[in-house]
């Protein structure tokens, strides 16, 4: 059975900085996906803040076993309802790998 991994990224750095876009031409999420795709045990999906439903519609979030989260400059743009859903999924057993400072915002700011 494959592990369903979702790699989420704000997707803002590579849009605002040519230097970052040069390093991550397919986004940080794309680079992480490329690395994970080398392992047959993962089914990897990518998502960004600017995607519909901020990249994590209920169906995707509810089918995610492990969420990789790259957040840095747009925490305030993430809707509180999405934060609550992510926190609920983590409490229910979804794994989460934080690649920046989202954990404090997600798990502790909603009480």
N, C-alpha and C positions, 0 to 999 in steps of 0.2 A: 504494500500500500504506500502510495506517495504522500509526502508531507506537503500540504498546501501552504505555500509561502507567498505573502504579499509584501512587496517592497514599495513603501510609500516615501515620497519626497515632495517637499514644497515645490520644487521645480522653478524656483525664482532666481537662484544664484546664476545658473547658466543662461538665464534670459537677461540678466542685468550686467554680467561681466564677461567680456570677450575672453579674458584669461581663463576663467573657469570653464567657459564653453569649449575652449581649445583643449582643456584637460579632460573634460567630460562631454564629448560631443553628443552622446546619447543620454546625458544626465547622469547624476550620481546613481539614481535608481537603475538605470540601464546598465551601468558598470557592475553594480552589485548583482543584478540579474544574470549578466554574462558569466560571472564567476560561479553563481549557484547552479546555473544550467549545466555545468560540467559534471554535476552529480545527478545520476538518474533517479535518486530517491526524492527529488524535489519537483513539484509542479509550481513554477514561479510566475507570478503576475505582478505587473507594476502599476502604480497609480500615483497621481500628483494632485496637489491642492486645486489646480485649475480644471481638473476633470469634473464631469457631472457628479454631484453629491460629494464634492471635495475628494473624489477618488475612491471613496469607500461606501458605496451603496450597501444597504443591509445584506443583500444576497452575497456579495463578496466578503464583507466583514464576517458574516456568520459562517462562511465556509473556509475561513483562514485559520490555519493551525498555528502559524507563527507570523507575526507582523514585524517587519523591519521598519523603523521609523527614522527618517532623516528630517529633523526640524531644526531651524536655526533663526531665521529672520522674520518668519510670518506666523508665529504662534497665535498672535491676536486675530489672525484671519480664519483660524480654525473655529468652526461653529461649536458652541458649548454642547449642543445636542450630540454632535459627533464625538466629542471628547468623552461624554458620559457613556456613549455606546461602546467606545474602545475600552474604557475603564471596566464596564460591566463584563465585556468579553474576557478581559484579562482576569478578573475575579472568578470567572466561570472556567478558566483553564487555558485560554489562548496564550501562547507564548508571545513575548514581545522583546525585541532587541532594539534598544535605544542607541542611536548613533549620534545623538546630540542631546539637547536639554529638555526634551518633551516630557520625560517621566514626572518631573515635579509638577508641571502644568496639568497633566492628565490625571494622575493618581491622587494628588493631594489637593488640588484646587476645587474639586467638586464635593469634597467632604466625605 
